[in-house]
Amino acid sequence: MNLRALLLVFGTIFLAELGDKTQLATFLFASDRQISKLSVFIGASLALIATSAIGVLLGDAISRLVSEKLLRTVAGAGFVGIGIWTIV
């Protein structure tokens, strides 16, 4: 395992997830006094694991069909586009 890559992915995903709709939904579920906080934590964790697994599998499959350079260019343009859309 590459520790540098692990920390880079962790930091990037952690910052991207702060304040997003997933965190807000988890916050709202946890604020319900009738729902176990452990259930909220486990449910949210399993959902994030599942979506991350899908991302890894799709990323691996796409990387076999498309060059890394093209993927980086498309991903970069996508992030810039989302940033501009968010600002506007």
N, C-alpha and C positions, 0 to 999 in steps of 0.2 A: 504494500500500500504506500502511496506517495503522500506523506504528511503535508507537504506544501500544497498539493492539489486539494487535499481534504479541507485544510484551513481556508483556502481560497473559495471553495464551493460553499463551505459553511458560512463564511462572512458575507458572501454575495447574496445567498439565499436568505440569510437572517435579516440583512438590511432591506431586501426587497419585500419580505413578508411583514415587516413592522408597519402597523397601521393599515394594512390592506383589508379587504372585505372578509377574508378568512379569519383574521385575528378579531375583527369586530364581531363576527358571528359567534366565535368562541367566547368572547367577552359577554355577549348577551346571554348565551346559554348558561355560562357560569354565574351570571347574576340572578338566575332563577333559584330561589331557596329550596324548591322542591326537587331539583335535579342534583344528583351527586357530583361533586367537583371531580372526583376520580373518574366517573363516567364521561364527563365532558373532556377531561384530559386524554383519556384513552381513546375515545371516539375521534377527537381532533387529530391525535397523533397517528392513528391508523389511517385516517383520510389523507393526511399529508404524506405518509409512507406510500400509500397506494398511488397517489398522483405523481409522486417522485419516481416510483417504479415505472409508471407509464412513460414519463419523460425520458428516463434512461433507456428504456427499450426502444422507443421511437427514435431517440437520438442515435442510438447504435444502428438501427435499421437504415435511417436516412444517410448516415455517414458512409454506409457501404455503397450507396447509389450516387452520392454527390460529393464533390471534392471539398476538403476542409476549408480551402480558401473561399469558395463560393458560400459555404455555410456561414463562415465568419462575416462575410460581406452582407449577406441577407439578414443575419441576426443583428449586426450593427445598424443597418438601415432601419430594421424594424424597431429597435430601441430608440433611435433618433426620432422616427415617425411617431412613436407612442409619446415620447417626451414633448414633441411639438403639439400633438393633439391634446395632451394634458394641459399645457400652458394656454392654448387657445380655448 
